[in-house]
Structures are given as structure tokens and as C-alpha cells.
Amino acid sequence: MAPPAPPTPPLSLRSFWSDLPREGRLLLSVVVFEFIGTGLVLPFHVVYLHEVRDFPLSDVGLLLALSPLAGLLMVGPGGAAIDRFGARVVMISTALLLACGDVVLAFADTQLLAGIGLALNGAAFGMSFPAVQSLVATIIPAQMRQRYFGVNFALLNLGIGIGGVVGGFVVDVERLTTFRAIYLCDAASYAPALFLLLVPLRHVSGKAPRPPDDVDAAPVSYLTVLRQPVVGSLTLLTFVAAFVGYGQLNTGFPAFASEVSGVDTRGLGLAFAANTLVIVLLQLVVLRRIEGRRRTRVIVVMALAFAACWLLLGVSGLLSGTVGATLLVAACASVFALGETMMQPTIPALVNELAPDHLRGRYNALSSGVFNLAAVTAPVVAGFLIGHGHAPVYIGLLLLGCLACCAVSVLRLEPQLPPGANGVRVPPPEPADGAPVLPITTVAGSPPPVPD
């Protein structure tokens, strides 16, 4: 009888860091610094364009829509470029585009310049997330990717939180130079990542050769990828989760809180601070709890957390203008953060478990494109329902979306996933007496072999 498998050591930052390849440590080492720059400017786009540059608020809304729209348009070409040229080359290009976009915004005294800067940033972000995830999948072993994506998300939020606090103390609507300074600092925050990609990580291309039996085949289209049943199910699940999740965080959530619940800007600031704090404090705890569990079931718990979040938001509308409403909105953002800590490690890990090495760019671009599509459609739906006095309908729609997310995850996606891709530890088969143990290899996304 084979000896029992050794217990998995508990996850800690020290063990995680020591187990990482050198390249993974280098990538993580610049995340906080880079996203401090993002946090410096992210909360202040509207203030800068409307109150400092004096652009009409209606025009500011259109200008800010350019960013996710450009990201949605560029994510497809970006994924193809990742597969053709490698993730590292695309990451270098996106870092340069992001820096250029920030410099343009710093000196954008016309709406045309502001639109160009925002479009550059949006296009770069549309390509950067699939590029980063593809490079991570190249560097990090499969069994560590879920942990890596989770820790990366916590560091990202820590950077944004620090940047937001610093930016709040620095900017002054009466002084244009303060806003110009934060945009230039954001541009400079990409310098360490550029250095890493150009010097210590220059040997990592993030490009995989096509299999020998596929060298002469025509390039795989996004439609071909999407026609695979498991990919179609994961794409549908990702859109629904993004629509009831991130699609609402920066639009529907603050709109409901301010217009229906009567929460002021300080209360909203408290809510977003609570959101960031919960992510930073709980991400490692959540990673320990979900390790070795079915990712589809983790997504169900995530959807239930989102549902609880929107219920709290709905109740806050019944206490409009009170301290109770402010506390409920802060609690809503905190519960939402709990859902985020489950979403960020699982969906990217699922995508990269299913993706063949030579098509990682397209798989990650498809996932990123779905997030962008949700970011474009969710504000439209939220704005229409809340703006026309249909707040209960808005909350009800989100709750139905959360239930749909549970159903798609368990009833549709889970039966299509092999246990390994779904995050379940599969023990090696016990050999017959005297028989050698042979390694079993499977193609990501295919069912496990059936014994004779």
C-alpha cells in the first residue's frame, strides 16, 4: 500500500515567497510601487477634468467612457500579439503607453488631449492584464498560480489604497500643479517594471512554440476558442460575475449610495477604505481556506458574498441620510471585498489551467475582454435604473445575477472541468505490486484518463 501523501504545509507569506521562482519574486516586488501611482490618480479623474480643467460634467462622462471602450477594442489584437510576440514584449509596450497617457493627461488643457490620454491608458490596460496573466502562467508553476494571483491582488489593492490616501492629501483643486504632479508620478511608477522587463527578465519571453502537429495549421481565432463548451461556460460565468461585481463597484454602488442612501463623499471614502483594508487583511486567510477546494464552489461562495453585499446596499436605502445608512454602505463595501478575495485567485487560475501554452494570450484576452464588456454595460444599466427611480429593481437585478452566477458555476461549468483544473488535488494512482509508477500527463482542459 502506498504511503499517505504528506500534508500540505499551511500557506504563509514566508513559505509562499521562498517557493516562488526568482522571476515571480521580481514581478511581485514592483506591484505595490506601480499601483501606488494608479491610486494617486484613480479617484480624481472627475475632479481633475471637471473642477480643475473646467470641462462640462456631461463631457467628462463621455471622456471617461473612452478608457474602457479603448480597452475593449484593443483586448483582441492584444491577445493575438501576446501569442505571436510574447507577453514580455506586450507588457513593455503597455507600460510605455500608460506612461505616455499619464503625461498627456498632466498637460491636457483641451478635451481632445484629455480624450487621447484616456484612450491611451484604456488601450494599454486592455492589453496589460492578459499580458501579465500570460507571463505569470509562463513563470509560475500551475499549483502556485492561485496563490500568486491572490497575493498579487492584495498587493495591488495595498498600492492603490496608499496612493489614494497620499493623493487625497496632495491634490488641491485651486492648484493645477498638484494634479499635474500626481499624473507625472503615475507615469514614473512604471519605470521599475520597465527596468525589470528590459534587464533582469529579458530572458523570459512569455511566448510558447506551437505544438509540432499544429505548426502548419491556420491561426486559431477567438471564435474557435469560444466554441469550446468549457470555455463558453467560463466566459459566460465571468461576464455575469463581472457584471454583478466590478461592473457595479465604481458606478452603480456609489450612485446608489449617494442618490438613494444619502451618503456623502466622506462616507463613500470610508466605504472604499474599508474595501481595501478587508482585501489586504483577508486575502491570505481566504487563500488558505480555498486551497485544494473546487474553484466552482468557491465562486458560489463569492456570488453569495456579492448577494449579501447588495442586500446591505438595498437596506441602506431605507435609512437614507442617516449614520446607519453610512455604516451599512461601509459594510456593503467590506462584504464585497470578501467576494473579491475569492474571485481574483480563482477565475485567472481557471483560465490558465484551460489555456494551451501557445494560446495563453487569446484565452486571457478573452477573459479580460469580458471584464471590459461588463465595465461598459454595467454603468449603463445602473445609471438608467437608479436615475429613473427604479432602485429596488436595480437591487433585484443584481441578486438575480448572483443566483445565475451560482447556477452557471455548479450546473454548467463544473461538470465540464477535470478535477485538477477545478483546483482539486488529485492523488497519484496506487501502483500494482512491483509495477513502476508512470507519470500521467493530460492536456489542460481535457478529461482525466480512464483506466482500463
N, C-alpha and C positions, 0 to 999 in steps of 0.2 A: 504494500500500500504506500502510495506517495506521501511524503511528509506534508503537513499542512503549510500553506503559504504563510510567510512571515507577515505579521500585522503591519499595516501601512502606518508609518510614523505620523504623528499629528503635524498639521501644517503650521509652520511659524515663518515669520519673515526671514529669520536667520537660515532655516533649512531651505526655504524656497530660493533665497539668494545664492546659497552655496551650491545648489543643484543646477542653477542656470548655466548655460553655456556663456562664455565670455561675451559673445556678440549680444546676447539677450541682456546681460547686465549693462552693457554700453547703451543700448537703446532705452532701457528704463531710467538710466542716470540723468537723462535730459528732459524727461516728461514734465516734471514739476516746473522747471525753468521755462520751458516752451509755453506751458499753459498759464503761467503767471501773466505772460504777455497777452494771451487771449482774454483772461479775466480782467485785465486793465481796461479793455475796450468794449467787451461784450455787453455790459449793462448800459452803456452810454451812447449807443448809436443814435437813438431817437433824440436824446438831449443834445448831442453834438449837431446833428443835421437840422433840427427844428429850432432850438433855442440859441445856438451859437451861430450857425450858418444862415438862420432865418429862412429856411425852406418851408413852404406850407406843409402842414401836417399830412394832408392828403397825398401830397407828392412824396413825402418821406415814406409813407406806407408802400407806395409803388416802388420806390428806390430799394427798400429793404427786401421786397419780394424778388428783386433781381438775383440776390445771392443764392437762395435755394433753387431758383429756376435755372441759373447757370450751372449749379452743381448737378441737377437732374439731367441737363443736356450733355454734360461732359463725362458723366459716370460711365456711359457705354464705351466711347472711344478710350477712356482711361483704362478700363479693364482689358481691352484688346492690346493697348500699349504695354501694360504690365506683362502680359503673356509673351509679347513679341520682344520687348527690350529689357525686361526685368523690373522688379519692384523698386530696386535701389535707384535706377535712373529716373523713374517716375517720381519718387519721393524727393529727389534733388530738384526736379522741375517744379513740383508743387511748393516746396519751401521757398524757392525764388519768386514764384508767382505771389505767394502770400506776403512776402516782404514788399514786393512792388505794389501790391494792392494797398497795404498799410501806408506806404509813402505817398501814394496818390491821394488817399483819404486825408492824410495830415494836411495837405495843401489844396483840398477840394473846395474852392470858393464858388464853383458853379455846380448845378445839378448834373451836368454831363460828366464832369470829373468824378463826382461822388458815385455816379452810376458805374463808371469804368472801374473805380476802386472796389466797389462792392461786387461787381461781376467777376473781377479777377479773384477776389477772395472766395466767392462761391464756387467758381470753376475749380480752383485749387483744392478746396475742401472736398468737392465731389470726387476728385481723383485720389486724394491723400488717404482717406480711410481704407479703401480697398487695397491701396499700395502698402500701407502699414500692416494690415492684416495678412497680406500675402507674404511680406518679408518675415513677419513673425512666424508664420506657418513653415517657412523655409528654415528658420533658425532654431525654433523651439520644438522639442520632441512632442509627439501627439499627446502623451499622457500628462504633459505640463501646460498645455495651451490654455485650458480652462482657468487654471490658477493664474497664468500670465495675464490673460485678458482681464481678470478680476482685479489684480493688483495694479495693472496699468490704469484701469478705470478709477480706482481710488486715488492714485497719484495725480491723474488728470483733474479730478474734482478738487483735490487739495490745491493744485496750482491755480485753478480758476477762482477758488474761494479766496486765496491770498491776494490774487490780482484784483478781485472785486473790492476787497477791503481797502487795499492801497489806493486804487483808483478813486474810491469814494472820498478819501482824504485829500487827494491831489487835485482833482478837477474843480474848476470854478467857472461857471457859465459867463462870468464877466471877463475872463482872461482866456483868449483863444490859445495862447501859448501852452496852457496846461493840457488842453486836448491834443494839440499838435505833439506834445511830448509823449503822451501815452500811446499814440499811434506809432510814433517812431520807436518807442521802446518795444512795442509788439513786433515791429519789423525786425528789430535787433534780436528778439528772443529766438529766432530761427537759426541764428548763427551757429550755436553749439551743435544742433542736429546736422547742419550742412557740413561742419567740420568732421563729425563722426562718419558721415556717409562718404565723404571725399577722401578721408585718410585712414582711420582705423578699420572701417568696414568696406574699404574699396574692393576687397576680395569677395564680398557677398553680393551676388548679382540679383538673387531672388528670381532667377529665370530657370525653369526646368526644361530639359530637352523633351521633345515629343517621343512617345514610345516608338520603337523601330517599326512596328506594324502599322503605324499611323503617320509616318513621315510624309508620304506622298498623298495623304488624304486632304480634302478641302478643309479650310479653316472652319472650326466649329462656331456656329452662330449662337447668339443668345437665345433664339427661339428653340434651337436644338437642345440647349441646356435646360430650358424651362419646360420642355415637353417630357422630361423625365418625371415620373409621378412623384418621387420623393422630393425632388427639387421644387416642383409645383406646389406641393403641400407646404414645404418650408417657406416658400416665398409668400404664399397666402397668409400663413401664420405670422410671418414677420411684418407684413403690412398691417394686419389687424392689431398686433401688439404695438407697433409704432404709432398707429392712429390713436389708440386709447392711451398711449404712453407719452412719448416725447413730443408727438404732434400737438398735444394739449398743454404741455408744461410751460412753454413760453408765450402761448397765445390764449387759449381758452381758459386756463387756470387763472392767470392774472386778470383777464377780462371779467370772469365770473366773480372773483374775489372783490374787485373794485366796484363793478356796476351793480351786482346783486347783493353781495355780503357787506358792502360799505366799508371795506378795509382800505386804509390809507397806504401811502407809499412806504412808510416806516414798517407797517405790518407786513407788507409784501417782502420788504428787505429781510425782516425776521424770518419769514417763511423760507425764503431761498437760502438763508444762512443755516437754518435747521436742516434743510435738504442736504446741503453739502456736508455738514457735520455728521449726520447719520451715515452717509456713504463712507466717509473716511474712517469712522469708528467701527462700523459693522461689516465692511466688505470682507475682511479676513475671517471673521466669525462665520459669515454666510458661506464662504468658500470651504471652510472645514465641514459645515453641515451638509453641503450638496456634493461633496467629493464621493464618487462611486455610486451616486443615485441617478435614476433615469432623468435625463435632461428634459424630456417631455413633461414629466411630473413636476420638475422644478418650475417649468414655465406655467403650469397650472397654478402653483402657489403664487407665482409672480402676478398672474392675472387676478387672483383673489385679493392680493395686496392692492393692486390698482383699483379694484372694485370698492374695497374699503375706503380707499383714498377719495374716490368720487362721491361716495355716500357722505363722508365727513364734509366735503365741499358743499354738497346739497343741503345738509343740515345747517351749515353756517349761513346760508341764505335766509333761513328762518329767524336768525338772530341779527339781522342786518344792522350795522353801525355800532355794535356792542363789543366789549372786550372779549366776550365769549366767541363772537364771530372771528376775531383776530386769532384767538387761541386755536379754534377749530381749523382755520386756514393753515396755521403753522403745523398742526398735527397732520393735516392732509399732505403737506409737502414732505413731512417726515416719513409717513407711511409709503408715499410714492417712492421715496429714496430706498426703502427696503425692497420694493419691487425692482428698482434699478439694479441693486446689487445682485439680483438673480438673473436679470435679463442680459446684462453685459458679458458675464462669463459664458453663458450657455449658447446663445444664438451664434456668435462668431465661431465658437468651438464646433458647433454642428455644421456650419457652412464649410469649414476647413477639413472636417472629417470626411465630408462627402466629395470634396473637390479633388480631382486628379491633379497631380503636381503641375502639369503643363497648362492647366486651365484655371489655376487659382485666381488669376486676375479677373476672369469673367465671372466666376462664382461669387467672389467678394464684391465685384462691381454690381452684380445683380442684387445682392443683399443691400448694399449701400444705396442703390437706386430706389429700392422700395422704401427705405427710410426717407429719402428725399421726396418721394411722391407723397408720403404721409405728411411731411412737413409743408408741402404745398397745399394739399387738400384740407387738412385738419383746421387751419385758421379760417378758411372759407366757411366751413360748416359751423364752427364755433361762433364766428362773427355774425353769421346770419341768424342762428337760433337765439343767441344771447341778445343781439341787437334788436330783434323783433319781439322780445319779451317772452321767449319760449324756454326759459331756464330749466324748468322741470323736464321738458322734452330732451334738452341737451344732456342732463344727468342720466336720464333713462337710456339714451342712445349709447352713452359710454358704458353703462352697466351691461347692456346687451352685447356690446363689443367685447367686454371682458368674458362673458359667458361663451361667446363664439370662439374666443381665443382658447378657452379650456377644451371646447369640443373639438376644434381642429387639431389641437396638440395630442389629445388622447385617442380620439376615434379615427383620425385620418393619418397623422404623421407617424405616431408611434408604431403601428403595425408595419410600416414601410421601412423602419430603421433596423439595422442589425444591432444587437445589444452593445457591441463595442463603440459604435458611432453614437449611441444614445447615452454614453457615459457609464455603462455598467461594466464592472470588472469581470472579464471572462477568464476563469481559471483554465490553465492548460490541461488537456486531456490526460488521464492516467494511462501510462503505457502498459501493455500486456507484459507478463513476466518475461524478462530477458530481451524485450524489444526496445530498440533505441527510441528516444523521443525526437521526432522530426518537427521542425518549425512549420507552422501553418501560416500561410500568407493569404490575405484576402484583399480584394480591391475595395478601396473606400467606397461605401455606398452600396456594396453588393451583399447579399445574404451570406451568413457563415456557411462553410462547407457541411454537407450532410454526410455522416459516417455511413460506411457500407453496412 
